Amino acid sequence: MALLNLGIVAHVDAGKTSLTERLLYEAGAVSRLGSVDAGTTRTDSMELERRRGITIRAAVTSITIGDLRINLLDTPGHPDFIAEVERSLAVLDAAVLVVSSVEGVQPQTVAIWRALRRIGVPTMLFLNKVDRRGADTDRAVTQVRRRLAARPVLLTTVVGQGTRDARVRVVGLDAEPVVEAVAEVDDAVAARWLTDAPVRGREVRRAIRHAVRRGALTPVACGSAITGAGVRQLCHLLTDLLPRGEQRDGPPVGTVFAVDRDGHGRRTWLRLWSGRLHVRDRVRLAGARPETVTQIAVIEPAGVQVRPSVAAGQIAAVRGLSARIGQHIGEPPRRHAYRFPPPTRQAVVEPVEPDQRLAMFAGLAELADEDPLVDLRLDEHRAEAVIRLHGEVQKEVLAALMADRYGVRVRFSGTLTACIERVAGTGVAEERVRERGNPYLAGLGLRIEAAPVGHSIEFRPGVEPGRLPPAFVAATEEGVRAALRHGRHGWPVTDCVVTMTASQYWPRQSRPHQKFDKSISTVAADFRNLAPVVVAATLRQAGTRVCQPVERFDVNVPQHAVETVMALLGRLGAAVHDIAGADGYLEVHGTLPSARVPHVVAALPDLTGGEAVLTTTFDHYAPLTGEEPATLPRRGPDPDDREAWFRAVPR
């Protein structure tokens, strides 16, 4: 049976979960419609999703329409979860972008559309809510043209829109408006149309299929997910026009797009691009040792079914793999690769009940394992957890998950812009055994120097291998990396090379007639605890620069508001790189410090009458200039104060 992995994507409240539910009902996968308001939808399984009526985690379900099996991915619509949407898009064959015919194209609609274009996912539009008062499909199609710069071709029309009795009719493929739209992107159809030769429906169908695959044309259907109007016509268009998944032979190749846990433990969700994966197969993921697949559960119309294998084109939940989201089995198609942007906000997480701190650490570690967009930093010395996020709603989600799944209530500090530090020069420092108050039976010399942007942290043992036991080298690296989580100003240090230049240790010894004696022998903890002190001294000599996150923005504004918007951007330190105009709107592109983005978001509605559409994406880190470096207060002992560190972290 042919397969199609289809994403349902939209701005929050446009109706994508309701549409998913209606598709399940129309295909006979459910006997009763679920409701977002009642919290009875099949794809919103988390308690918080049901309570708030929003989708937080992408969910997968399956239906069969004719000879086509469709795996439906219902994705989040809230701006805080755009990255969840993007990593789901990477495993799709096609997508349906839901647009409300009442509200029209909204800011998140633009962000999702740009992600679809960037990744190269063939897409069609569904103009929802035609039964609601204020519905206007013509206005929505015009906005699609202007705001999305798309080439829509309307394949259904509405009779009685704006009323509960709205009905949808199919537009013939040989109808003049359809042929005219297709002729703009297909030379063969254009040649016949311009010479007044008859254009057959099958020629138009073939041209639309090719145009959709390459992103040149966007089919548009109208309807209502609540009443079901137009959904059957949509199903026909899905099976008729969208490209189906390829089922290639060869070695197994797959992409991990989600990780979760159920009553039986951890599951890795993957899309298989080619080959077949069996239970007990040995699988090697990038940068990891081979692991054995212990169970495979495949998405089918009847639900998640345990099967002995999964074939190319299918989506499955696999046990036995410690894979992370974004990892691959083999080499996937290039367009399906995905790079996670770094979060630009951070907060300290604390348990409401202090005696639940260890349970909180364990729960947060599991949630961070499931979601790579949650950057968790646990520090047992300081008994704190710092978490980096993409938005405020993520805090609520994490708090709800911690309470529901682990029984731990947590609270967050005020959210800060998440900066980093980069090394400015070169620093060298050394600590020797039993000198200058060093309580550890270890001596250590380190050199730190700046590396190119994007290099991350590189640790080099230097000349020590062969002179120092491997466990001590590993402990030193562990201590160095832990120390670099807090630079001179409290922010994580990155893009540097740290090299061991010297070492001392006391060999494994014992007193006469006794076993190993730790008091006269070096252990790995000596190097692990001494490394932060030496790192702090090297950073003090080399110096660091605080760098703030900078986001690339695209703002679509009506021409009458351009001057006021440009003035706002100028006051907030934006760098405008390009301006382009079309159909009464201007598209302004540039970069802006992440800390200033909330000010733009708050001001745009009033300045533009709610017409502006702003999308932002992390671009780079830039040094703070012309102001005092932002400092993140340190909690717990500071290795820059040797004596205080030695007292707080004794041998």
C-alpha positions in Angstrom: 0.0 0.0 0.0 1.2 3.5 -0.9 2.3 5.7 2.1 2.1 9.5 2.7 3.5 11.1 5.8 1.5 14.3 6.1 1.9 17.2 8.6 -1.0 19.3 9.7 0.4 22.7 10.6 -1.1 26.1 11.5 -1.1 29.2 13.7 -2.5 28.4 17.1 -6.3 28.2 17.1 -6.6 28.0 13.3 -8.1 24.5 13.7 -5.4 22.0 12.8 -6.2 19.6 15.7 -9.9 19.8 14.8 -9.0 19.1 11.2 -6.9 16.1 12.2 -9.8 14.8 14.3 -12.2 15.3 11.4 -9.9 13.4 9.0 -9.8 10.5 11.4 -13.6 10.5 11.6 -14.1 10.7 7.8 -11.6 7.9 7.3 -13.4 5.7 9.8 -10.4 5.6 12.2 -12.6 6.9 15.1 -16.4 6.4 15.6 -16.9 9.6 17.5 -15.4 13.1 16.9 -13.1 14.4 19.6 -13.3 18.0 20.7 -10.4 20.4 21.5 -12.7 22.4 23.9 -13.8 19.2 25.7 -10.2 17.8 25.8 -11.2 14.6 24.0 -9.0 14.8 20.9 -6.9 11.7 20.0 -3.7 13.5 19.3 -3.6 15.8 22.3 -2.6 13.2 24.9 -0.9 15.3 27.5 -3.0 16.6 30.3 -1.8 20.2 29.8 -2.7 19.9 26.1 -6.3 18.9 27.0 -6.5 21.6 29.7 -5.3 24.5 27.6 -6.7 23.3 24.3 -3.3 23.6 22.5 -0.9 21.2 21.0 2.5 21.0 22.7 4.2 17.9 21.4 3.9 16.6 17.9 1.6 13.5 17.7 1.3 10.8 15.1 -1.8 8.9 14.0 -2.8 7.0 10.9 -5.7 6.7 8.5 -6.5 4.9 5.2 -8.1 6.7 2.3 -8.7 4.4 -0.7 -5.4 2.8 -1.6 -3.3 5.3 0.4 -2.2 5.1 4.0 -1.7 8.5 5.5 0.4 9.0 8.7 -0.9 12.3 10.2 1.5 14.5 12.3 -0.4 17.0 14.4 2.1 19.7 15.3 2.1 22.6 17.8 0.9 26.0 16.7 2.2 28.3 19.5 5.3 30.4 18.6 7.2 28.9 21.5 7.1 25.5 19.8 8.2 26.5 16.3 11.3 24.3 16.7 9.0 21.3 17.5 7.2 22.0 14.3 10.4 22.3 12.3 11.9 19.0 13.5 8.6 17.3 12.6 8.6 18.9 9.1 12.0 17.2 8.4 10.3 13.7 8.2 7.3 14.7 6.1 6.4 13.9 2.5 3.9 16.8 2.4 1.9 19.2 4.6 -1.4 20.8 4.9 -1.2 24.4 6.2 -4.4 25.4 7.9 -5.4 29.0 7.6 -8.5 30.5 9.3 -10.8 32.1 6.8 -11.9 34.5 9.5 -8.5 35.7 11.0 -6.6 35.1 7.7 -2.8 34.8 7.6 -1.4 35.3 11.1 2.2 35.7 12.3 2.8 32.1 13.0 1.3 31.2 9.7 4.1 33.1 8.0 6.8 31.5 10.3 5.6 28.0 9.5 5.3 28.7 5.7 8.9 30.0 5.7 10.0 26.8 7.5 8.1 24.7 4.9 9.8 26.5 2.0 13.2 26.3 3.7 13.0 22.6 4.2 11.3 22.0 0.9 8.0 20.3 2.0 5.3 20.2 -0.7 2.3 22.0 0.8 -1.4 22.7 0.2 -3.6 25.1 2.1 -6.9 24.5 3.9 -9.0 27.6 4.5 -10.9 26.6 7.7 -13.8 28.0 9.6 -15.9 28.9 6.5 -19.0 28.4 8.7 -18.0 31.2 11.1 -19.3 34.8 11.0 -16.7 37.0 9.3 -15.3 34.2 7.0 -13.9 35.5 3.8 -12.1 33.1 1.6 -11.3 35.7 -1.1 -9.6 37.9 1.5 -7.7 34.9 2.8 -6.4 33.9 -0.6 -5.3 37.5 -1.2 -3.4 37.5 2.0 -1.8 34.2 1.0 -0.6 35.9 -2.2 0.7 39.0 -0.4 2.0 37.7 2.9 3.3 34.3 1.9 4.4 35.2 -1.7 2.7 32.0 -2.8 0.9 31.1 -6.0 -2.4 29.7 -4.8 -4.8 27.8 -7.0 -8.3 27.5 -5.6 -9.8 24.0 -6.1 -13.0 24.3 -4.1 -15.4 27.2 -3.5 -17.9 28.0 -0.7 -21.6 28.6 -1.0 -23.1 30.4 2.0 -19.8 31.2 3.8 -20.1 32.8 7.2 -23.2 30.6 8.1 -23.6 27.2 9.7 -25.0 25.9 6.5 -21.9 26.7 4.4 -21.3 24.1 1.7 -18.3 23.4 -0.4 -18.2 22.7 -4.2 -15.3 21.3 -6.2 -13.8 23.5 -9.0 -13.2 21.5 -12.1 -9.5 21.2 -13.1 -10.4 22.4 -16.6 -12.1 25.5 -15.2 -10.7 28.8 -16.5 -9.3 30.2 -13.2 -7.5 26.8 -12.5 -6.0 26.6 -16.0 -4.9 30.2 -15.8 -3.1 29.7 -12.5 -1.4 26.5 -13.7 -0.4 28.1 -17.0 1.8 30.6 -15.0 4.1 27.8 -13.8 3.8 25.1 -16.6 4.9 25.8 -20.1 2.9 23.0 -21.8 -0.4 24.1 -20.2 0.5 27.7 -21.0 1.1 26.9 -24.7 -2.4 25.3 -25.1 -4.1 28.0 -23.0 -2.6 30.9 -25.0 -3.6 29.4 -28.3 -7.2 28.7 -27.1 -6.6 25.0 -27.5 -8.7 22.8 -25.1 -6.8 21.8 -21.9 -7.8 18.5 -20.4 -8.2 17.9 -16.7 -5.6 15.1 -16.6 -3.0 17.5 -18.1 -3.8 20.1 -15.5 -3.7 17.4 -12.7 -0.3 16.2 -13.9 1.0 19.8 -14.1 -0.3 20.6 -10.6 1.4 17.5 -9.2 4.8 18.5 -10.7 4.3 22.2 -9.5 3.4 21.2 -5.9 6.4 18.9 -5.7 8.8 21.7 -6.6 7.0 24.3 -4.6 5.8 26.4 -7.6 2.1 26.1 -6.9 0.0 25.8 -3.8 -3.4 24.0 -4.1 -6.1 25.6 -1.8 -9.2 23.9 -0.4 -12.0 25.4 1.7 -14.1 24.0 4.5 -14.9 23.6 8.1 -13.2 21.1 10.4 -16.1 21.5 12.9 -19.1 20.8 10.5 -17.1 18.6 8.1 -17.9 20.8 5.1 -15.2 20.4 2.4 -13.3 17.7 4.3 -14.2 14.9 1.9 -13.1 17.1 -1.0 -9.9 17.8 0.9 -9.3 14.0 1.3 -9.7 13.6 -2.5 -7.2 16.3 -3.2 -4.7 14.8 -0.7 -4.7 11.5 -2.5 -4.8 13.0 -6.0 -2.3 15.8 -5.9 0.3 15.4 -3.1 3.5 13.4 -3.7 3.6 10.0 -1.9 6.5 8.7 0.1 9.2 6.8 -1.7 9.8 3.2 -0.5 13.4 2.6 -1.5 15.4 -0.6 -1.1 18.9 -0.7 0.4 20.4 -0.5 3.9 18.2 1.0 6.7 18.3 4.8 6.7 16.1 6.8 9.2 15.7 10.0 11.1 14.9 10.3 14.8 12.3 13.1 15.3 10.9 12.5 18.8 11.7 10.8 22.1 9.1 10.0 24.8 8.3 7.6 27.6 5.3 5.4 28.3 4.6 2.8 31.0 7.3 0.5 29.5 10.1 3.0 29.3 11.8 5.1 26.7 10.8 5.2 23.0 12.6 6.6 20.0 10.3 7.7 17.1 11.9 7.5 13.7 11.0 7.8 10.0 12.6 5.2 7.8 13.6 6.4 4.4 14.9 3.2 2.9 15.5 -0.5 3.7 13.9 -2.4 6.5 14.7 -2.4 10.2 14.0 -5.6 12.3 13.9 -6.4 15.9 17.3 -7.6 17.2 19.1 -5.6 14.4 22.3 -3.8 15.5 22.0 -0.1 14.7 24.8 2.5 14.7 23.8 6.1 15.1 26.2 8.9 14.3 28.9 9.2 16.9 27.6 6.2 19.0 28.3 2.5 19.5 26.0 0.0 17.9 22.8 -0.8 19.9 20.3 -3.6 19.6 16.6 -2.9 18.6 14.5 -4.7 21.2 11.0 -3.7 20.0 9.3 -2.0 17.1 5.8 -0.5 17.2 4.5 0.8 13.8 1.9 3.6 13.4 -1.2 2.0 11.8 -4.9 3.0 11.6 -5.6 0.7 14.5 -3.0 2.5 16.6 0.6 1.8 17.6 1.0 -1.9 16.8 4.0 -4.0 17.8 5.6 -5.6 14.7 8.7 -7.6 13.9 10.0 -4.9 11.5 9.4 -1.5 9.9 9.7 -0.7 6.2 10.8 2.3 4.3 8.2 5.1 4.4 6.8 4.1 7.7 7.0 5.8 11.1 7.7 3.6 14.2 8.5 3.8 17.9 11.7 1.8 18.6 13.0 0.6 21.9 16.6 -0.3 22.8 18.2 2.9 21.2 19.5 5.7 23.3 19.1 8.0 20.3 18.7 11.8 20.5 16.3 13.8 18.4 18.0 14.8 15.1 20.3 11.7 15.0 20.2 9.5 11.9 20.6 5.9 11.0 22.8 6.0 7.8 22.7 9.0 5.5 19.2 10.6 5.1 18.1 12.8 2.2 19.8 16.2 2.5 16.6 18.2 2.9 15.7 16.2 6.0 18.7 17.2 8.1 17.9 19.7 10.9 20.0 22.0 13.0 18.6 23.0 16.4 18.9 26.7 17.2 20.2 27.5 20.6 17.7 28.8 23.1 18.0 32.5 23.9 16.4 32.7 27.4 17.3 31.0 30.6 15.9 30.6 34.1 16.8 28.9 37.4 14.4 26.0 38.4 13.8 25.2 42.1 11.5 22.8 43.8 8.7 24.3 45.9 9.5 21.6 48.5 13.3 21.6 49.2 13.4 17.9 50.0 12.4 17.1 46.4 15.5 18.6 44.8 17.0 15.3 43.8 13.7 14.1 42.3 13.5 17.4 40.4 17.0 16.9 39.0 16.1 13.4 37.8 12.8 14.6 36.3 14.4 17.5 34.5 17.1 15.2 33.1 14.5 12.9 31.6 12.6 15.8 30.0 15.8 17.3 28.6 16.5 13.9 27.1 13.2 13.9 25.4 13.5 17.5 24.1 16.9 18.8 22.8 15.4 22.3 22.8 15.5 22.2 26.6 19.1 22.9 27.5 19.5 21.7 31.1 22.6 22.5 33.2 22.7 20.7 36.6 25.2 21.7 39.2 25.2 19.4 42.2 27.8 21.6 44.0 25.4 24.5 43.8 22.3 22.4 44.1 20.7 24.3 41.2 19.3 23.6 37.8 19.6 26.2 35.1 17.4 25.7 32.0 17.6 27.5 28.7 14.3 27.9 26.8 12.7 29.4 23.7 9.7 31.0 25.4 7.6 31.6 28.4 5.0 28.9 27.6 7.8 26.3 27.8 8.1 27.1 31.5 4.5 26.3 32.1 4.8 23.1 30.1 7.9 22.0 32.1 6.2 22.8 35.4 3.0 20.9 34.4 5.1 17.8 33.3 7.1 17.9 36.5 4.0 17.9 38.6 1.9 15.4 36.6 4.7 12.9 35.8 7.0 13.1 38.8 4.9 14.7 41.5 7.4 17.6 41.9 6.1 21.2 42.0 8.8 23.7 40.7 9.1 27.4 40.3 11.3 29.5 38.0 13.4 32.6 38.6 12.8 35.6 36.3 13.8 34.8 32.7 17.1 36.3 31.5 18.5 36.6 28.0 21.0 33.7 27.7 24.4 35.1 26.8 27.7 33.3 26.3 31.4 34.3 26.9 34.2 33.9 24.4 37.9 33.9 25.3 39.7 37.2 24.4 43.3 36.1 24.4 45.6 33.3 25.8 45.9 32.4 29.5 48.3 29.9 31.2 48.1 28.8 34.9 49.4 26.0 37.0 48.8 24.6 40.5 51.3 22.3 42.2 50.8 19.6 44.8 50.7 20.8 48.4 51.7 24.4 47.4 49.9 27.6 48.1 47.2 25.8 50.1 46.3 23.3 47.4 44.7 20.5 49.4 44.4 18.0 46.5 47.0 15.4 45.7 47.3 16.6 42.2 49.1 19.2 40.2 47.8 20.7 37.0 48.8 23.1 34.3 46.4 24.4 31.6 46.5 26.8 28.7 43.4 28.3 27.2 43.1 30.1 23.9 40.4 31.4 21.6 39.1 29.2 18.8 37.1 30.2 15.7 33.3 30.9 16.1 31.4 27.6 16.1 34.4 25.6 17.2 32.8 24.8 20.6 35.1 23.6 23.4 38.1 21.4 22.6 40.1 19.7 25.3 43.6 18.5 24.4 45.6 16.3 26.8 48.8 17.8 25.5 51.9 15.7 26.4 50.2 14.0 29.3 49.0 10.7 27.7 51.5 8.1 28.8 52.6 10.2 31.8 49.2 10.3 33.5 46.7 7.5 34.0 43.7 7.8 31.6 41.2 8.1 34.4 43.0 11.3 35.6 43.0 12.8 32.1 39.3 12.1 31.8 38.6 13.6 35.2 40.6 16.7 34.3 38.5 17.1 31.1 35.3 16.7 33.1 36.4 19.4 35.6 37.5 21.7 32.7 34.1 21.4 31.0 32.2 21.9 34.2 34.3 25.0 35.0 33.6 26.5 31.6 29.9 26.5 32.3 30.6 29.7 34.3 33.0 32.3 32.9 34.3 35.5 34.3 30.9 37.0 34.2 28.9 33.9 35.0 27.9 32.9 31.4 29.0 29.6 29.7 32.4 29.9 27.9 32.6 28.4 24.4 34.7 28.5 21.2 38.1 27.8 22.9 40.9 25.2 23.1 42.1 24.0 26.5 45.4 22.1 26.6 47.1 20.3 29.5 50.6 21.6 29.9 51.7 19.9 33.2 50.6 17.4 35.8 51.6 15.9 39.1 50.2 13.0 41.1 51.0 10.6 43.9 51.0 7.0 42.7 48.7 4.4 44.2 50.1 3.6 47.7 49.4 1.9 50.9 50.8 1.9 54.4 52.6 -1.2 55.6 50.3 -4.3 55.8 47.3 -2.2 54.7 45.2 -1.9 51.6 45.0 1.1 49.3 45.2 4.4 51.2 43.4 7.3 49.7 45.1 9.8 52.1 48.5 9.2 50.4 47.3 8.4 46.9 45.9 10.6 44.1 42.3 9.8 43.0 40.4 11.1 39.9 38.4 13.6 42.1 41.7 15.4 42.9 42.1 16.4 39.2 38.3 16.9 38.8 38.1 19.4 41.7 41.4 21.2 41.0 40.7 21.8 37.3 38.1 24.6 38.0 40.7 26.6 40.0 43.2 26.4 37.2 40.6 27.2 34.5 39.5 30.3 36.5 43.2 31.5 36.6 43.6 31.0 32.9 40.4 32.9 32.2 41.5 35.7 34.5 44.7 36.1 32.4 43.1 35.6 29.0 40.0 37.7 29.6 36.6 37.0 28.2 34.0 38.9 26.2 30.3 38.6 26.9 28.3 38.0 23.7 24.5 38.3 23.4 22.3 36.3 21.1 21.2 38.2 18.0 18.2 37.2 16.0 17.4 37.5 12.3 14.0 39.1 11.8 11.6 39.5 8.9 8.8 41.9 9.5 6.0 42.4 7.0 4.4 45.9 7.5 1.8 48.0 5.6 3.4 50.9 3.8 1.6 53.5 5.9 3.4 52.2 9.1 6.9 51.9 7.6 8.3 55.1 9.1 7.2 54.4 12.6 8.3 50.8 12.5 11.7 51.8 11.1 12.1 54.3 13.9 11.2 51.7 16.5 13.8 49.3 15.1 16.4 52.0 15.0 15.9 52.9 18.7 16.2 49.3 19.7 19.5 48.8 17.9 18.4 46.8 14.9 20.5 46.5 11.7 18.3 46.6 8.6 19.8 44.6 5.8 17.2 44.7 3.1 13.8 46.1 2.3 11.5 44.8 -0.5 7.9 45.9 -1.3 4.9 44.2 -2.9 1.1 44.8 -3.0 1.1 47.6 -0.4 3.4 45.9 2.1 7.1 46.2 2.8 9.2 43.2 3.9 12.0 44.4 6.2 14.9 42.0 6.9 17.7 42.6 9.5 19.1 41.5 12.8 18.2 42.5 16.3 19.5 41.6 19.8 17.3 38.9 21.3 16.8 41.0 24.5 15.0 43.7 22.3 12.7 41.3 20.4 10.0 41.4 23.2 9.9 45.2 22.9 9.2 44.9 19.1 6.6 42.2 19.6 4.8 44.4 22.2 4.9 47.6 20.1 4.0 46.4 16.6 0.3 45.8 17.0 -0.3 49.4 18.1 2.0 50.9 15.5 0.5 48.9 12.6 -3.1 48.3 13.6 -2.4 44.7 14.1 -1.3 44.2 10.4 2.4 43.5 11.0 3.8 40.0 10.8 7.1 39.4 12.6 9.2 36.3 12.5 12.5 35.8 14.2 15.2 33.1 14.1 18.5 32.9 16.1 21.3 34.1 13.9 24.6 34.6 15.9 26.2 35.8 19.1 27.7 39.3 19.1 29.9 41.0 21.7 28.2 43.5 23.9 29.6 46.9 23.1 29.2 50.3 24.7 27.8 49.0 28.0 28.8 47.1 31.1 28.9 43.4 30.4 25.9 41.6 31.7 26.8 39.5 34.7 25.0 36.3 35.8 25.2 36.0 39.6 27.0 32.9 40.7 25.6 30.6 43.3 27.8 28.5 45.4 31.6 28.4 45.7 33.6 30.4 43.1 36.9 28.7 41.9 38.2 32.2 41.1 38.5 32.5 44.9 41.0 29.7 45.7 40.8 29.7 49.4 36.9 29.8 49.4 36.9 27.0 46.8 39.3 24.8 48.8 37.2 25.3 51.9 33.9 24.5 50.1 35.2 21.6 48.1 37.6 19.8 50.4 39.5 16.7 49.5 
